């Protein structure tokens, strides 16, 4: 397992949930919610630099059938733009059902979905990051597909 903090982002149409790992890559924790719009990419880059992140995982939402949706295309476009600003650090990870899982975790913790909308995005990002960390621990390889300024590879 490589040493270093990793970030994960859950890209939504209104908000972007961000989570971070510890330097050992063992724990994923919610970090911040960034509003979509002007400055969102700059804030993610700033967080990656502040945290000295070795990888930034962008969740790739797909339908359960594997079909590409408008959300998939939006997240992929965001990942490509982010890769232009953070070369060799952006990876794409499958994120099916992360928001549903995040809502379930918050409900179990006694939080209602209305007051927890911004938190749901952060928890969804933490779930994406947990999957990436588990994958790296099991395989010994960087998880996800590489993203460059030309698109997704791998």
Secondary structure, DSSP 4 states (H G I P E B T S, - for coil): ---S-EEEEEE-SSEEEEEEE-TTS--EEEEEEEESSTTHHHHHHHHHHHTT-SEEEEEE---TT----HHHHHHHHHHHHHHHHSTTTEEEEE-TTHHHHHHHHHHHTT--TTTTHHHHHHHHHHHHHHHHHHHHHHHSS--SEEEETTEEE-
